[in-house]
């Protein structure tokens, strides 16, 4: 492998590793309560789209909700259509 190609591969690997580490930290930062709500949202939306899209949607919706919210994501989304549309778009849900 040429030195320039090797350097490019090393940089790409470092960026990918950093992104994976960041994503892992973001997932760990999610509280047990958040995980419970996202888990219920995944169950409520099973079959609506591919699991990674549904997960991204549910996490987005959970992040838009107040920490003091007592309704489920499924209940909350019905009264917050703008947040739902934004999370649909962010998650790539079609």
PyMOL commands that set and color helices and strands:
alter all, ss='L'
color gray80, all
select helices_A, chain A and resi 3-29+32-44+51-64+73-78+81-91
alter helices_A, ss='H'
color red, helices_A
deselect
rebuild
show_as cartoon
